[in-house]
Amino acid sequence: MSMAYNKRMFLSAGSTEDSTAFIQATAQSTYNGQDPLAHFTLIIADCHRRIMLDFALTSVYLRKRNLAKLDRLVRVINEFSEAVHAEAKLIEKRYKD
């Protein structure tokens, strides 16, 4: 069974007029693999900039390349998150007293 996915989430807690950072992920259905031209897009935006990444699956080469690109992106974001959390704990510890 093929499923479509579409989600947009604001990155700041609560909605404020001056904070429009968001992430949007769209994966169109391939109708059980019958439509290789379906679009797979990830948009990451802050208040002034926007990047859009496409993950085409129309050929063996592109499927391999774009699935690897997606996996690397997830890995780096997870590692970045761990590093920022660790530094925040160090700052918190330093200024706790």
Contacts in CASP RR format, 6 or more apart in sequence:
PFRMAT RR
TARGET T0000
AUTHOR 0000-0000-0000
METHOD contacts of the structure
MODEL  1
MSMAYNKRMFLSAGSTEDSTAFIQATAQSTYNGQDPLAHFTLIIADCHRR
IMLDFALTSVYLRKRNLAKLDRLVRVINEFSEAVHAEAKLIEKRYKD
1 32 0 8 1.000
2 29 0 8 1.000
2 30 0 8 1.000
2 31 0 8 1.000
2 32 0 8 1.000
2 33 0 8 1.000
3 29 0 8 1.000
4 27 0 8 1.000
4 28 0 8 1.000
4 29 0 8 1.000
5 25 0 8 1.000
5 26 0 8 1.000
5 27 0 8 1.000
6 24 0 8 1.000
6 25 0 8 1.000
6 26 0 8 1.000
6 27 0 8 1.000
7 24 0 8 1.000
7 25 0 8 1.000
8 22 0 8 1.000
8 23 0 8 1.000
8 24 0 8 1.000
8 25 0 8 1.000
9 22 0 8 1.000
9 23 0 8 1.000
9 24 0 8 1.000
10 19 0 8 1.000
10 20 0 8 1.000
10 21 0 8 1.000
10 22 0 8 1.000
11 19 0 8 1.000
11 21 0 8 1.000
11 22 0 8 1.000
11 23 0 8 1.000
11 46 0 8 1.000
12 19 0 8 1.000
12 21 0 8 1.000
18 47 0 8 1.000
19 47 0 8 1.000
20 45 0 8 1.000
20 46 0 8 1.000
20 47 0 8 1.000
21 45 0 8 1.000
21 46 0 8 1.000
21 47 0 8 1.000
22 43 0 8 1.000
22 44 0 8 1.000
22 45 0 8 1.000
23 42 0 8 1.000
23 43 0 8 1.000
23 44 0 8 1.000
23 45 0 8 1.000
24 41 0 8 1.000
24 42 0 8 1.000
24 43 0 8 1.000
24 45 0 8 1.000
25 41 0 8 1.000
25 42 0 8 1.000
25 43 0 8 1.000
26 39 0 8 1.000
26 40 0 8 1.000
26 41 0 8 1.000
26 42 0 8 1.000
27 38 0 8 1.000
27 40 0 8 1.000
28 35 0 8 1.000
28 38 0 8 1.000
28 39 0 8 1.000
28 40 0 8 1.000
29 35 0 8 1.000
29 38 0 8 1.000
30 36 0 8 1.000
30 38 0 8 1.000
30 57 0 8 1.000
36 57 0 8 1.000
36 58 0 8 1.000
36 59 0 8 1.000
37 58 0 8 1.000
38 57 0 8 1.000
39 54 0 8 1.000
40 54 0 8 1.000
40 55 0 8 1.000
40 56 0 8 1.000
40 57 0 8 1.000
40 66 0 8 1.000
41 52 0 8 1.000
41 53 0 8 1.000
41 54 0 8 1.000
41 55 0 8 1.000
42 52 0 8 1.000
42 53 0 8 1.000
42 55 0 8 1.000
42 73 0 8 1.000
43 50 0 8 1.000
43 51 0 8 1.000
43 52 0 8 1.000
43 53 0 8 1.000
44 50 0 8 1.000
44 51 0 8 1.000
44 53 0 8 1.000
45 51 0 8 1.000
53 69 0 8 1.000
53 73 0 8 1.000
54 66 0 8 1.000
55 66 0 8 1.000
55 67 0 8 1.000
55 69 0 8 1.000
55 70 0 8 1.000
56 62 0 8 1.000
56 66 0 8 1.000
57 63 0 8 1.000
57 66 0 8 1.000
END
